[in-house]
């Protein structure tokens, strides 16, 4: 009788863990994108910020 409750609690825990993992991956990808953009600007020098 208790099995359905335990299963739903397990599914809820899995969903929470999956959301946290997705958030962590998304933040890491966003951080890397910003980092690469900043490094490109630094390597191109101050002229990269001024349009032609």
N, C-alpha and C positions, 0 to 999 in steps of 0.2 A: 504494500500500500504506500510505502514511503518513497518508492523508486521514482515516480514522476516528479516529486518535489526536489529530490536530489538531482535529477537530470536537468531540471530547469535552472537550479542554482548553478550547476556546472556550466550550462550554456551561457548564463549571464556572466560568469567569471571569465569564460573564454572570450566573449564579446568585449568585455572590459579590457582584457589583455590585448586583444587584436586592435582595439581603438588606440590604446597607448602605444603599441608598436608602430601603427600607421602614423601616429602623430610624431613619434621620434624619427621615423624615416623621413617624413615630410619636412620636419625642421632641419634635419641634417642636409637634405638636398637643397633647401632654401639657403642655408648657411654657406654651403659650397658655391652656389650660384653667385651670392653676394661677394664671397671671397675672390672668386675668379674674376668678377667684374672689377673689383677694386684693384686686384693685381694688374689687370690689363691697363687700367688708367694710370697706375703708378709706372708701369713699364713704358707707356707711350709718352709720359711726361705731361706737363701742364697744358701743352697745346691740344691734348685730346679733349679737354673740356670746352674749348672754344670752337664753335662751328665755322665752317669755311665761308 
